[in-house]
Amino acid sequence: MAPEATSVGREAEGSSDVVAAIDEIDGRSHLVIADIARDDAWIAVSEHEAVSVDEIR
């Protein structure tokens, strides 16, 4: 994640509920982060490219 990241859109009205999970996509494990309160508000990265929060502290 880029430390200088900025929003590319305005925040959706109402609440959001962001969750993360490891899921299989095309037979490979991915870290998926999604706002389950909104349709099509998710991102996935292959698990081996994801960084643990403990590793960046």
SULUR-V129774 format. One record per pair of residues at least 6 apart in sequence whose ideal C-beta (glycine too) atoms are under 7 Angstrom apart, sorted by the first residue. I is the first residue (numbers start at 1). J is the second residue. Records with the same first field share a line. If there is no record, write none. Layout:
I = J  J
This chain:
12 = 38
14 = 37
15 = 37
16 = 35  37  38
17 = 35  36  37
18 = 33  35
19 = 34  36
20 = 31  32  33
21 = 32
22 = 29  31  47
23 = 30  32
25 = 44
28 = 46
29 = 47
30 = 44  45  46  47
31 = 44  45  47  50
32 = 42  44
33 = 42  43
34 = 41  42
35 = 41
